[in-house]
Structure formats: C-alpha cells, structure tokens
Amino acid sequence: MIGRPSGSVGYVKLPRRWVVERSFAWPGRCRRDSRHYEVYERSGESMLKISSIHRMLRWLNPDASQPPASFKYRSQNDVITG
C-alpha cells in the first residue's frame, strides 16, 4: 500500500495510481461489461466474474499465434497537456 507523504495537505498524486485505473478499465474492454445492461444485479456481477476469469486465463495462457500488441513510449516532443 502506498501512503501519503508526511505533512502533505490536499491532493497528492500517488505513484502507482495507474495500476488501479488499469484494473478498472479491463472490464470495459468487454462489450457486455462496458455498460450495465443487465436487469438484475446478480447477472451483472456474474458477467464481471466471467470476464475476469476469461482475462486471467488469457493472461496465464496467451495465444501464441497472435502477435503481442506493439507499444512504444512517447517522445519528448509529443507532450500532451490537459
């Protein structure tokens, strides 16, 4: 757990916030989990569990025929503000 720096007042950017944001974004990649379409809460919770299990299985046993997604860091010239 990452705590607040001692003596800080107000909002302080914590260093690993992206981990939490990424975890909340993963269910949104599944079409059915991106919005709450279910009539009952239990159905929505079940779909979240199923999509989480699917994500874990794909992480543990990736498809070797699919190339990994490309990723590159932004250069210093591509500064995005706002």
C-alpha positions as CSV (number, residue, x, y, z in Angstrom):
1,M,0.0,0.0,0.0
2,I,1.3,3.4,-0.9
3,G,0.7,6.0,1.8
4,R,0.6,9.8,1.6
5,P,3.8,11.7,2.3
6,S,4.0,13.0,5.8
7,G,3.0,16.7,6.1
8,S,1.1,16.7,2.8
9,V,-2.1,18.8,2.6
10,G,-4.8,18.4,-0.1
11,Y,-4.4,16.3,-3.3
12,V,-1.2,14.4,-3.7
13,K,-0.5,12.3,-6.8
14,L,0.4,8.8,-5.8
15,P,3.0,7.0,-7.9
16,R,1.1,3.8,-8.7
17,R,-2.4,5.1,-9.4
18,W,-2.3,3.7,-13.0
19,V,-2.5,0.2,-11.6
20,V,-5.9,0.9,-10.1
21,E,-7.1,2.7,-13.2
22,R,-5.9,-0.1,-15.5
23,S,-7.8,-2.6,-13.3
24,F,-11.0,-0.7,-13.6
25,A,-10.5,-0.3,-17.4
26,W,-10.2,-4.0,-18.1
27,P,-13.9,-4.9,-17.7
28,G,-14.7,-2.0,-20.0
29,R,-13.0,-3.9,-22.8
30,C,-15.7,-6.5,-22.8
31,R,-18.8,-5.1,-24.6
32,R,-21.3,-6.5,-22.2
33,D,-19.4,-5.1,-19.2
34,S,-18.9,-1.7,-20.6
35,R,-22.4,-0.6,-19.6
36,H,-24.9,-2.0,-17.1
37,Y,-27.3,-3.8,-19.5
38,E,-28.5,-6.4,-17.0
39,V,-31.9,-6.3,-15.3
40,Y,-30.7,-7.9,-12.1
41,E,-27.6,-7.0,-10.1
42,R,-26.7,-10.7,-9.7
43,S,-26.5,-11.1,-13.5
44,G,-24.1,-8.1,-13.8
45,E,-21.9,-9.4,-11.0
46,S,-21.8,-12.8,-12.7
47,M,-20.8,-11.3,-16.0
48,L,-18.0,-9.4,-14.3
49,K,-16.7,-12.6,-12.7
50,I,-16.9,-14.4,-16.0
51,S,-15.0,-11.7,-17.9
52,S,-12.4,-11.6,-15.1
53,I,-11.9,-15.3,-15.3
54,H,-11.5,-15.0,-19.1
55,R,-8.9,-12.3,-18.7
56,M,-6.9,-14.3,-16.2
57,L,-7.0,-17.4,-18.4
58,R,-5.8,-15.4,-21.4
59,W,-3.0,-13.9,-19.3
60,L,-1.9,-17.3,-18.0
61,N,-2.0,-19.0,-21.4
62,P,-1.6,-16.4,-24.2
63,D,-2.4,-17.3,-27.7
64,A,1.0,-17.9,-29.5
65,S,-0.5,-17.3,-32.9
66,Q,-1.4,-13.7,-32.1
67,P,1.5,-11.2,-32.1
68,P,1.9,-9.1,-29.0
69,A,0.5,-5.6,-29.1
70,S,3.1,-3.0,-30.1
71,F,4.0,-0.4,-27.5
72,K,6.4,2.4,-27.6
73,Y,6.9,5.3,-25.3
74,R,6.1,8.8,-26.4
75,S,9.0,11.0,-27.4
76,Q,9.6,14.3,-25.5
77,N,8.1,16.2,-28.5
78,D,4.7,14.5,-28.1
79,V,3.8,16.3,-24.9
80,I,0.1,16.1,-24.2
81,T,-1.3,18.6,-21.7
82,G,-4.7,18.7,-20.2
